[in-house]
Amino acid sequence: MRFSLVAVLLLLEVEFTNGDCSMHNNCNGHGTCSSSTKTCSCYDGWGGASDVTTYKAADCSLRTCPSGKAWVDIPTATDTAHATAECSNKGLCDRSSGKCGCFEGFTGDACQRLACPSTNSQECSGHGKCMSMKRMASQTDALPLSAATTYTGAETTTTWDENMIYGCVCDSSWTVGLASGQTQEPEWFEPDCSMRRCPTGDDPQTASVETDCYNVVAAGGYGTGLTGNLCHVDCANRGSCDYGTGKCKCWTGFYSENCVLQSELAK
């Protein structure tokens, strides 16, 4: 008896379908079937060997989600934790789409980093840059102020979160830092950079120079102002600052944008 090539292929297809992985719906097109074990070897993203997931469908019918270092997990040794986990243990996997639904405050395809706060749809309320802790450590204008340093090089132990912790470094029309001519406070502030400081000035009613920050420890306690470093004094202490607009409301008898001028009639 002679069979055409098409008939042979059809017989082989029937044999594969009925004799191998028919119980697994032929791996749903997302894996290959082992004829000896009648089990599916799923492709990556569908429960493959390299996928890190809490559940793998035997028939390769469910998607897996991206993974990252777990924000929280059970340590496996005194110096070992933060194992790789689906959605970094800070989100739920949508197995129909393969996308993580991150919990509030977390973002990234695997929920692997903190989301920077904002009062609107723009990054850091439109008045700052969202940076990793690794990058912030090298910035001399990131709060709390300090000399440039590093936070990197040991992602398996102490700096495991160097590319996971994120925060805002707020914008400023003046240079922020501890050096001469730099000011210890940025123009825009708060974690989400939503508030704006008012113009600075030295209090005209005192003998001291409030704007001199030489040898003054910056907020946070990690850095000290060098010679010529400046403190920011909203409205020269002679008015109230509207941090929503960044404008001073001077007290009676004082005027100018930073309230440093005094009316002769008020003296």
C-alpha positions in Angstrom: 0.0 0.0 0.0 1.3 3.4 -0.9 0.5 6.6 0.9 0.9 10.1 -0.4 3.1 12.5 1.5 0.1 14.5 2.6 -1.6 11.4 4.0 1.6 10.5 6.0 1.7 14.0 7.4 -1.9 13.8 8.4 -1.4 10.5 10.1 1.6 11.9 12.0 -0.5 14.9 13.1 -3.3 12.6 14.3 -0.8 10.5 16.2 0.8 13.5 17.8 -2.5 15.1 18.7 -4.1 12.0 20.1 -1.1 10.2 21.5 1.0 13.0 23.0 -0.3 16.2 24.5 -4.0 16.3 23.5 -4.8 16.4 27.2 -2.9 19.6 27.4 -4.5 21.1 24.3 -1.3 20.6 22.4 0.4 23.1 24.7 -1.9 25.9 23.2 0.8 26.8 20.7 3.0 28.2 23.5 5.3 25.3 24.0 6.6 22.0 22.7 5.4 18.5 23.6 7.6 15.7 24.9 6.4 12.5 23.3 8.1 10.3 25.9 6.5 12.1 29.0 3.5 13.6 27.3 4.2 16.9 29.0 4.6 20.4 27.7 7.8 22.5 27.7 6.5 26.0 27.7 8.1 28.9 26.0 9.5 31.8 28.1 6.7 34.1 29.2 4.3 31.2 29.3 5.8 29.2 32.1 9.2 28.4 30.6 12.1 27.0 32.6 13.6 30.4 33.2 10.4 32.1 34.2 10.1 33.0 37.9 6.5 32.7 38.9 4.2 31.4 41.6 2.2 29.3 39.1 2.9 27.6 35.8 0.1 26.1 33.7 0.8 22.6 32.6 -0.7 23.3 29.2 1.1 26.7 28.7 -2.2 28.5 28.7 -1.3 31.2 31.2 1.1 34.1 30.8 3.9 34.7 33.4 4.9 38.2 34.4 8.3 40.0 34.6 10.3 39.4 37.8 12.7 41.4 39.9 14.3 41.5 43.4 11.6 40.9 46.0 10.9 44.0 48.1 9.9 41.7 50.9 10.5 38.0 51.4 11.8 35.4 53.9 15.6 35.4 54.3 17.3 32.2 53.4 20.5 33.0 55.4 21.7 35.7 57.7 23.0 37.7 54.7 20.8 36.5 52.0 17.3 37.9 51.0 15.5 39.7 48.3 15.3 36.7 45.9 13.9 37.1 42.4 10.1 37.2 42.5 7.3 37.7 40.0 6.3 41.4 40.1 9.0 41.8 42.8 6.3 40.8 45.4 4.7 44.2 45.0 2.1 43.5 42.4 -0.3 41.0 41.0 0.2 39.2 37.7 -2.5 39.4 35.1 -2.0 36.0 33.5 -4.1 36.9 30.4 -1.7 39.7 29.5 1.5 38.9 31.2 1.6 42.4 32.8 2.1 43.2 36.5 -0.6 45.3 38.3 1.7 47.1 40.8 0.6 48.1 44.2 0.3 51.9 44.9 3.7 53.5 45.2 5.5 51.0 42.9 6.1 51.0 39.2 8.1 49.4 36.4 7.3 46.3 34.3 8.1 44.1 37.3 7.1 46.7 40.0 10.8 46.8 40.7 11.1 50.4 41.7 9.4 53.1 43.8 7.3 55.6 42.0 8.3 59.2 42.5 5.5 61.2 44.1 3.7 63.9 42.1 0.6 66.1 42.3 -0.1 65.7 38.6 0.8 63.5 35.6 4.2 65.0 35.3 7.4 63.7 36.9 7.8 65.2 40.4 4.9 67.6 39.7 6.9 69.1 36.8 9.5 70.7 39.0 12.1 68.0 39.6 13.8 64.8 38.3 13.0 61.3 39.5 16.3 59.6 40.3 17.5 56.3 41.7 19.4 56.3 45.1 22.5 55.2 43.2 22.4 58.4 41.1 21.3 60.6 44.0 24.3 59.6 46.0 26.6 61.2 43.4 24.6 64.4 43.3 25.7 67.3 45.5 22.3 69.0 45.2 20.2 66.0 46.3 18.7 66.2 49.8 19.9 65.7 52.4 23.0 67.6 51.3 26.4 65.9 51.5 29.6 65.5 49.6 29.4 63.4 46.5 29.6 59.7 47.4 28.6 56.3 45.9 25.9 53.8 46.7 26.6 50.9 44.4 28.7 47.8 43.9 27.0 45.3 46.2 23.6 44.6 44.6 23.5 41.0 46.1 23.9 42.4 49.7 24.0 45.9 51.1 23.1 48.0 48.0 20.4 45.6 46.7 18.1 48.6 46.3 20.4 51.0 44.5 18.3 50.9 41.4 15.0 50.3 43.2 14.7 53.3 45.6 13.7 56.4 43.7 13.0 60.0 44.8 12.6 63.5 43.5 15.5 65.9 43.2 13.7 69.3 43.0 14.5 72.1 40.5 15.9 75.4 41.6 16.8 78.7 39.8 19.8 79.0 42.1 22.6 76.5 42.6 22.0 74.1 45.5 24.8 72.6 47.6 27.3 73.2 50.4 30.0 75.1 48.5 30.6 78.8 48.3 27.9 80.7 46.5 25.5 77.7 46.7 22.4 77.6 48.8 21.4 74.8 51.2 17.7 74.8 50.1 16.3 74.3 46.6 13.6 76.6 45.2 11.1 73.8 44.8 10.7 71.4 47.7 8.6 68.7 49.4 8.9 65.0 48.4 6.8 65.7 45.3 8.5 69.1 44.5 5.0 70.8 44.7 6.0 73.8 46.9 8.1 76.8 46.0 10.2 78.9 48.3 10.0 82.7 48.3 12.8 85.1 47.5 15.5 85.1 50.2 17.0 88.0 52.1 18.9 89.0 55.2 16.6 90.2 58.1 17.0 94.0 58.2 16.0 94.0 61.9 19.0 92.0 63.2 22.7 92.5 63.4 23.5 88.9 62.4 23.6 87.7 58.8 21.0 85.0 58.6 21.9 84.1 55.0 25.4 83.1 56.0 25.6 79.3 56.2 29.3 78.9 56.8 29.8 76.1 59.3 26.0 75.5 59.5 25.0 71.9 59.4 22.5 71.3 56.6 19.1 69.7 57.2 19.6 66.0 57.7 22.9 66.3 59.4 25.2 64.9 56.7 26.9 68.1 55.4 28.2 71.4 56.6 28.3 74.7 54.7 31.7 75.9 53.5 32.9 79.5 53.5 30.5 81.5 51.4 27.7 79.0 51.6 24.2 80.5 51.8 21.2 79.9 53.9 17.8 80.5 52.4 15.6 82.9 54.4 12.1 83.2 53.0 11.0 86.8 52.9 13.9 87.9 55.1 11.9 86.8 58.1 9.8 90.0 57.6 6.8 88.4 55.8 5.0 85.2 55.2 5.7 83.0 52.2 2.9 81.6 50.1 4.5 78.3 49.1 1.9 77.7 46.4 3.0 80.8 44.5 6.5 81.4 45.8 5.6 85.0 46.7 6.0 87.0 49.9 3.3 88.8 51.8 5.3 91.4 53.7 4.4 92.5 57.2 3.3 96.0 57.8 6.2 98.4 57.3 8.2 96.2 55.0 8.1 95.8 51.2 10.0 94.5 48.1 9.8 91.0 46.7 11.8 89.6 49.6 10.6 92.1 52.3 14.1 93.5 53.0 13.1 97.1 52.6 11.5 99.1 55.4 9.2 102.1 55.0 10.5 105.2 56.7 7.0 105.8 58.1 7.2 102.5 60.0 10.5 103.1 61.7 
